[in-house]
Amino acid sequence: MILFISFLSSIIQQPDTLWQVERKYVYEGLGLLNLTKIDLQYDKHWLEDSFRLEVIKKLMDEPMLVPDYILYSGKKIKNIKSIHEYIPFLCQELIQKQPKGEKFQKIDLMPLIIETFNRTKNYLDRAFARITFGQKDSLIYTAPSLWADEGDSLMRGYAGFLHKEFGVERDTGTTLETVPLLEIVKKIDIKALHDAGMALTTGMELIKNSAEVLSRQENLKYKEITGVKGLVYEVFELPGGFEGVIGGIDDNIYYKDFAVIIDLGGNDTYLGRCAGAVGELNTPVSFVIDLSGNDVYRNFDKLVNQGAGLFGAGILWDLSGNDTYAGFHISQGAGLFGIGMLIDEDGYDNYRGGYFTHGAGNFGSGVLVDYKGDDIYHSYSWAQGMGGVWGYGSVSYTH
């Protein structure tokens, strides 16, 4: 609470000029009605609970601070220069704590990928350590239907969607109702979850630098592999038996659901699950770094895709080109019991998703960032900067 009040004090000292004028007129209007700003407070007809954020409590007590808070948040996000800087901001907003900083031991590309994967997974294990396997299974079974629109005839049909995809048999007649679900998710360690995000983003920045060096080397030897149409530099195994690939500098089509894809260039097409982490049922860590090219990320069948995490951390980072992102539900910067980020550095881009997409967070954080270019965003519902319980959702355009 002290940290929150201190930053509010700092932004009140230098308010936005337009809002300063508007605030003056609001107060004058209240005076004409024989009211004060105290009368704007929300009625205290709510019960105390363990999920209400300190920032929400403060803003409900002082609604006139809402524009200041929005301006403050916008300026903080706009000043972020590297992808790992988003994680401390998100963690601070949710629980008033800072994630652990990371220093990596490895320098070369392949060891860096493995170290990043392992560090991220270790933090994820801590985040969910107090939840039993059965409880995780129930949450994963229920999660796909949590944000389905009530007007969707398949709303309840999405429960168990991921179990079906991965061929895991389960009683299809049981889903978690609200109260038992909340009792379980109280056990999630939100700080450890963002420690995982910090490890993954920091590692990816180093991997990107190493990949750029590799892409400039001459006479690289390429090969063909199953799951990719085109040439790749390397295919490798990750901890847990998951697979990763380093694509070449020419055009590739990725059919397979690789846990990690580093693409060195070309106009590429991604048709499977890419940068979609589904813990317990599949890989808990998944990321894509595409260095250049006009790329297409297209899949309308798989939940948790294109920079999304469910009991995991998934990040998609595209550095240049005019790109198309066409996905299903829980995608494109979606964190549901996890961390999900989609970062697009440059180009004229097109984003299309279902529900819970484009910067959506619930019991976790979801971020979509586009730095340059004129872009198009289409989504179904619960999207484009949407935060649920214990969640932060952000979509930002820093053009």
C-alpha positions as CSV (number, residue, x, y, z in Angstrom):
1,M,0.0,0.0,0.0
2,I,2.8,2.4,0.8
3,L,4.4,1.9,-2.6
4,F,1.1,2.4,-4.3
5,I,0.4,5.7,-2.5
6,S,3.9,7.0,-3.2
7,F,3.6,6.6,-6.9
8,L,0.1,8.1,-6.9
9,S,1.5,11.1,-5.0
10,S,4.2,11.5,-7.7
11,I,1.8,11.5,-10.6
12,I,-0.6,13.9,-8.8
13,Q,2.2,16.4,-8.5
14,Q,2.5,16.6,-12.3
15,P,-0.9,15.7,-13.8
16,D,-1.8,15.7,-17.4
17,T,-2.7,19.3,-18.5
18,L,-6.0,18.3,-20.1
19,W,-7.1,16.2,-17.2
20,Q,-6.1,19.1,-14.8
21,V,-8.6,21.3,-16.6
22,E,-11.3,18.6,-16.7
23,R,-10.8,17.9,-13.0
24,K,-11.3,21.6,-12.2
25,Y,-14.7,21.5,-14.0
26,V,-15.7,18.3,-12.3
27,Y,-15.1,19.8,-8.8
28,E,-16.9,22.9,-9.8
29,G,-19.9,20.8,-10.9
30,L,-19.8,18.9,-7.6
31,G,-19.9,22.2,-5.7
32,L,-23.0,23.3,-7.6
33,L,-24.7,20.1,-6.4
34,N,-23.5,20.6,-2.8
35,L,-21.3,17.5,-3.2
36,T,-17.5,16.8,-2.7
37,K,-15.2,14.3,-4.2
38,I,-15.9,12.1,-1.2
39,D,-19.4,11.6,-2.6
40,L,-17.9,10.0,-5.7
41,Q,-16.5,7.1,-3.7
42,Y,-18.1,3.7,-4.5
43,D,-20.4,2.4,-1.8
44,K,-18.7,-0.1,0.4
45,H,-21.1,-3.0,-0.4
46,W,-18.4,-5.5,-1.2
47,L,-16.9,-8.3,0.9
48,E,-13.2,-8.4,1.6
49,D,-11.4,-11.0,-0.4
50,S,-7.9,-12.2,-1.1
51,F,-7.9,-11.4,-4.8
52,R,-8.7,-7.6,-4.9
53,L,-5.6,-5.7,-5.9
54,E,-4.3,-2.8,-3.8
55,V,-4.5,-0.5,-6.8
56,I,-8.2,-1.4,-7.3
57,K,-9.0,-0.7,-3.6
58,K,-7.3,2.7,-3.8
59,L,-9.1,3.7,-7.0
60,M,-12.5,2.6,-5.7
61,D,-11.8,4.8,-2.7
62,E,-10.7,7.7,-4.9
63,P,-12.2,7.5,-8.3
64,M,-10.8,10.9,-9.3
65,L,-7.4,9.2,-9.4
66,V,-8.4,6.8,-12.2
67,P,-7.3,9.2,-15.1
68,D,-4.0,9.8,-13.3
69,Y,-3.5,6.1,-12.9
70,I,-4.2,5.5,-16.6
71,L,-1.8,8.2,-17.7
72,Y,0.8,6.9,-15.3
73,S,0.5,3.4,-16.6
74,G,0.6,4.6,-20.2
75,K,3.8,6.6,-19.7
76,K,5.4,3.7,-17.9
77,I,4.7,1.3,-20.7
78,K,5.6,3.8,-23.4
79,N,9.1,4.2,-21.8
80,I,9.8,0.5,-21.8
81,K,12.7,-0.2,-24.2
82,S,13.3,-4.0,-23.9
83,I,10.9,-6.9,-23.5
84,H,12.1,-8.0,-20.1
85,E,11.1,-4.6,-18.6
86,Y,7.4,-5.4,-19.0
87,I,7.6,-8.2,-16.4
88,P,8.6,-6.0,-13.3
89,F,5.8,-3.5,-14.3
90,L,3.2,-6.3,-14.4
91,C,4.3,-7.9,-11.2
92,Q,4.4,-4.6,-9.4
93,E,0.8,-3.8,-10.5
94,L,-0.5,-7.2,-9.4
95,I,1.2,-7.8,-6.1
96,Q,3.5,-4.8,-5.4
97,K,6.6,-7.0,-5.7
98,Q,9.5,-7.1,-8.1
99,P,10.5,-10.3,-9.9
100,K,14.0,-11.7,-9.6
101,G,16.6,-10.4,-12.0
102,E,18.4,-12.9,-14.1
103,K,22.1,-13.3,-15.1
104,F,22.8,-16.0,-17.6
105,Q,26.0,-18.1,-17.6
106,K,25.9,-19.2,-21.3
107,I,26.9,-17.2,-24.3
108,D,26.5,-19.5,-27.3
109,L,23.1,-20.0,-28.9
110,M,22.3,-23.6,-28.2
111,P,23.4,-23.5,-24.5
112,L,21.5,-20.3,-24.1
113,I,18.3,-21.8,-25.4
114,I,18.6,-24.8,-23.0
115,E,19.5,-22.6,-20.0
116,T,16.5,-20.2,-20.7
117,F,14.1,-23.2,-21.0
118,N,15.3,-24.8,-17.8
119,R,15.3,-21.6,-15.7
120,T,11.9,-20.7,-16.9
121,K,10.5,-24.1,-16.1
122,N,12.1,-24.1,-12.6
123,Y,10.2,-20.9,-11.7
124,L,7.0,-22.3,-13.2
125,D,7.4,-25.4,-11.0
126,R,7.7,-23.1,-8.0
127,A,4.7,-21.1,-9.0
128,F,2.4,-24.1,-9.1
129,A,4.1,-26.2,-6.4
130,R,1.2,-26.0,-3.9
131,I,-1.3,-27.3,-6.5
132,T,-1.8,-31.0,-6.8
133,F,-1.7,-32.8,-10.1
134,G,-5.4,-33.5,-9.8
135,Q,-6.2,-29.8,-9.2
136,K,-4.0,-28.8,-12.1
137,D,-5.8,-31.3,-14.3
138,S,-9.2,-29.9,-13.3
139,L,-8.1,-26.3,-14.0
140,I,-6.7,-27.2,-17.4
141,Y,-9.9,-29.0,-18.2
142,T,-12.1,-26.0,-17.1
143,A,-9.8,-23.2,-18.3
144,P,-10.8,-23.1,-22.0
145,S,-14.4,-22.4,-21.1
146,L,-13.8,-19.7,-18.5
147,W,-13.9,-16.8,-20.9
148,A,-16.1,-18.2,-23.6
149,D,-18.9,-15.8,-24.5
150,E,-22.4,-16.7,-23.1
151,G,-23.7,-16.2,-26.7
152,D,-21.4,-18.9,-28.0
153,S,-23.3,-22.1,-28.4
154,L,-20.1,-24.0,-27.8
155,M,-19.3,-22.2,-24.5
156,R,-19.4,-25.3,-22.3
157,G,-18.0,-27.4,-25.2
158,Y,-14.6,-25.8,-24.8
159,A,-14.2,-27.5,-21.4
160,G,-11.8,-30.4,-22.0
161,F,-10.8,-29.1,-25.4
162,L,-7.1,-29.4,-24.6
163,H,-7.5,-32.9,-23.1
164,K,-9.1,-34.0,-26.4
165,E,-6.4,-32.5,-28.5
166,F,-3.6,-34.3,-26.6
167,G,-5.5,-37.5,-26.3
168,V,-5.9,-37.5,-22.5
169,E,-8.9,-39.4,-21.3
170,R,-11.0,-37.7,-18.6
171,D,-14.5,-37.6,-17.2
172,T,-16.2,-35.1,-19.5
173,G,-19.0,-34.4,-17.0
174,T,-17.0,-32.6,-14.4
175,T,-15.9,-28.9,-14.5
176,L,-14.8,-26.7,-11.7
177,E,-17.4,-24.2,-10.4
178,T,-16.4,-20.7,-9.3
179,V,-15.8,-21.3,-5.5
180,P,-13.6,-24.4,-5.7
181,L,-11.7,-22.9,-8.6
182,L,-10.9,-19.8,-6.6
183,E,-9.8,-21.9,-3.6
184,I,-7.3,-23.7,-5.8
185,V,-5.9,-20.7,-7.6
186,K,-5.2,-19.0,-4.3
187,K,-2.2,-21.4,-4.1
188,I,-0.5,-19.9,-7.2
189,D,2.7,-18.0,-6.5
190,I,2.2,-14.9,-8.7
191,K,5.7,-13.7,-8.0
192,A,7.3,-17.0,-9.0
193,L,5.1,-16.9,-12.1
194,H,6.6,-13.5,-13.1
195,D,10.1,-14.8,-12.1
196,A,9.5,-17.3,-14.9
197,G,8.5,-14.5,-17.3
198,M,11.6,-12.5,-16.3
199,A,13.9,-15.6,-16.9
200,L,12.3,-16.2,-20.3
201,T,12.3,-12.6,-21.6
202,T,15.9,-12.0,-20.4
203,G,17.1,-15.2,-22.0
204,M,15.3,-14.4,-25.2
205,E,17.0,-11.1,-25.5
206,L,20.4,-12.9,-25.3
207,I,19.2,-15.6,-27.7
208,K,18.1,-12.9,-30.2
209,N,21.5,-11.3,-30.2
210,S,23.2,-14.6,-30.7
211,A,20.8,-15.6,-33.5
212,E,21.5,-12.3,-35.3
213,V,25.2,-13.1,-35.3
214,L,24.5,-16.6,-36.7
215,S,22.3,-15.2,-39.4
216,R,25.2,-13.0,-40.7
217,Q,27.6,-15.9,-41.1
218,E,28.4,-17.2,-44.5
219,N,28.3,-20.8,-45.8
220,L,26.0,-22.1,-43.1
221,K,25.0,-25.7,-43.7
222,Y,21.2,-26.4,-43.9
223,K,19.1,-29.5,-44.0
224,E,15.6,-30.7,-44.3
225,I,13.6,-32.1,-41.4
226,T,10.1,-33.5,-40.8
227,G,7.6,-30.8,-39.8
228,V,9.2,-28.0,-41.8
229,K,8.9,-27.2,-45.6
230,G,12.2,-25.5,-46.3
231,L,15.7,-25.6,-45.0
232,V,16.7,-25.4,-41.3
233,Y,20.1,-24.9,-39.6
234,E,19.5,-27.2,-36.7
235,V,16.9,-29.3,-34.9
236,F,17.4,-30.1,-31.2
237,E,15.9,-31.8,-28.2
238,L,14.8,-29.8,-25.1
239,P,14.4,-31.0,-21.6
240,G,11.3,-33.2,-21.3
241,G,11.7,-34.5,-24.8
242,F,10.3,-31.4,-26.5
243,E,11.7,-30.3,-29.8
244,G,13.2,-27.0,-31.1
245,V,14.4,-25.8,-34.4
246,I,16.6,-23.1,-35.9
247,G,15.2,-22.2,-39.3
248,G,17.3,-20.9,-42.2
249,I,17.4,-17.5,-43.9
250,D,15.0,-18.4,-46.7
251,D,11.2,-19.0,-46.7
252,N,9.9,-21.8,-44.4
253,I,6.6,-23.3,-43.6
254,Y,6.4,-24.7,-40.0
255,Y,3.7,-27.5,-39.7
256,K,4.8,-29.1,-36.5
257,D,4.2,-27.8,-33.0
258,F,7.8,-27.0,-32.0
259,A,8.4,-25.8,-28.4
260,V,11.1,-23.4,-29.6
261,I,11.6,-21.8,-33.1
262,I,14.4,-19.4,-33.9
263,D,14.0,-18.3,-37.5
264,L,16.9,-16.5,-39.1
265,G,15.0,-14.8,-42.0
266,G,12.7,-15.2,-44.9
267,N,8.9,-14.9,-45.4
268,D,7.7,-17.7,-43.1
269,T,4.4,-19.4,-42.4
270,Y,3.6,-20.9,-39.0
271,L,0.7,-23.3,-39.2
272,G,0.9,-25.2,-35.8
273,R,1.0,-24.1,-32.2
274,C,3.9,-21.7,-31.9
275,A,4.9,-19.9,-28.7
276,G,2.0,-21.6,-27.0
277,A,2.8,-23.1,-23.7
278,V,0.4,-25.7,-22.2
279,G,1.9,-27.0,-19.0
280,E,1.2,-30.6,-17.8
281,L,-0.3,-31.6,-21.1
282,N,2.6,-30.4,-23.3
283,T,5.6,-28.0,-23.0
284,P,5.4,-25.5,-20.1
285,V,7.8,-23.2,-22.0
286,S,7.5,-22.1,-25.6
287,F,8.9,-19.3,-27.6
288,V,9.5,-18.0,-31.1
289,I,12.0,-15.5,-32.3
290,D,11.6,-14.5,-36.0
291,L,14.4,-12.1,-37.1
292,S,12.9,-10.8,-40.4
293,G,10.5,-11.3,-43.2
294,N,6.8,-10.9,-44.0
295,D,5.4,-13.7,-41.9
296,V,2.1,-15.4,-41.5
297,Y,1.0,-17.0,-38.2
298,R,-2.2,-18.9,-38.9
299,N,-4.1,-21.6,-37.0
300,F,-7.8,-21.6,-36.2
301,D,-7.9,-24.9,-34.3
302,K,-5.5,-24.8,-31.4
303,L,-6.1,-22.9,-28.2
304,V,-3.2,-21.3,-26.4
305,N,-1.2,-20.1,-29.4
306,Q,0.9,-17.3,-30.8
307,G,2.3,-15.9,-27.5
308,A,0.1,-17.5,-24.9
309,G,0.7,-19.5,-21.6
310,L,-1.6,-21.8,-19.7
311,F,0.2,-23.2,-16.7
312,G,3.3,-22.0,-18.6
313,A,5.0,-19.2,-20.4
314,G,4.8,-18.5,-24.1
315,I,6.3,-15.6,-26.0
316,L,6.3,-14.7,-29.7
317,W,8.8,-12.1,-30.8
318,D,8.8,-10.9,-34.4
319,L,11.4,-8.3,-35.2
320,S,10.4,-7.0,-38.6
321,G,8.2,-7.3,-41.6
322,N,4.5,-6.9,-42.5
323,D,3.0,-9.8,-40.5
324,T,-0.4,-11.5,-40.2
325,Y,-1.5,-13.2,-37.0
326,A,-4.6,-15.2,-37.4
327,G,-5.5,-17.3,-34.3
328,F,-8.1,-19.0,-32.2
329,H,-9.1,-18.4,-28.6
330,I,-6.5,-17.7,-25.8
331,S,-3.9,-16.4,-28.1
332,Q,-1.7,-13.4,-29.2
333,G,-0.6,-12.2,-25.8
334,A,-2.7,-14.2,-23.4
335,G,-1.8,-15.4,-19.9
336,L,-4.3,-17.7,-18.2
337,F,-2.6,-19.2,-15.1
338,G,0.5,-18.2,-17.0
339,I,2.5,-15.6,-18.9
340,G,1.8,-14.8,-22.6
341,M,3.4,-12.1,-24.7
342,L,3.4,-11.2,-28.4
343,I,5.9,-8.5,-29.4
344,D,6.0,-7.1,-32.9
345,E,8.8,-4.7,-33.6
346,D,8.0,-3.3,-37.0
347,G,5.7,-3.5,-40.0
348,Y,2.1,-3.1,-41.1
349,D,0.5,-6.0,-39.2
350,N,-2.9,-7.7,-39.0
351,Y,-4.1,-9.3,-35.8
352,R,-7.2,-11.6,-35.7
353,G,-8.1,-13.7,-32.7
354,G,-11.1,-15.2,-30.8
355,Y,-11.9,-14.6,-27.2
356,F,-9.3,-14.0,-24.4
357,T,-6.7,-12.5,-26.9
358,H,-4.7,-9.4,-27.7
359,G,-3.3,-8.7,-24.2
360,A,-5.5,-10.7,-21.8
361,G,-4.5,-11.8,-18.3
362,N,-6.3,-13.9,-15.7
363,F,-4.3,-15.4,-12.8
364,G,-1.3,-14.2,-14.8
365,S,-0.3,-11.6,-17.4
366,G,-0.9,-11.2,-21.1
367,V,0.8,-8.5,-23.2
368,L,0.6,-7.5,-26.9
369,V,3.1,-4.9,-28.0
370,D,3.4,-3.3,-31.5
371,Y,6.1,-0.8,-31.9
372,K,5.7,0.5,-35.5
373,G,3.4,0.5,-38.4
374,D,-0.3,0.9,-39.1
375,D,-2.1,-2.2,-37.8
376,I,-5.5,-3.9,-37.8
377,Y,-6.9,-5.6,-34.7
378,H,-10.0,-7.9,-34.7
379,S,-11.1,-10.1,-31.8
380,Y,-14.2,-11.8,-30.6
381,S,-14.5,-10.8,-26.9
382,W,-12.6,-10.4,-23.7
383,A,-9.7,-8.9,-25.5
384,Q,-7.4,-5.9,-26.2
385,G,-6.2,-5.0,-22.8
386,M,-8.4,-7.2,-20.6
387,G,-7.6,-8.2,-17.0
388,G,-9.5,-10.8,-15.0
389,V,-9.0,-11.9,-11.4
390,W,-5.4,-11.6,-10.4
391,G,-4.6,-10.8,-14.0
392,Y,-3.1,-7.9,-16.0
393,G,-3.9,-7.5,-19.7
394,S,-2.1,-4.9,-21.8
395,V,-2.1,-4.0,-25.5
396,S,0.1,-1.1,-26.5
397,Y,1.0,0.7,-29.7
398,T,4.2,2.8,-29.3
399,H,4.1,4.3,-32.8
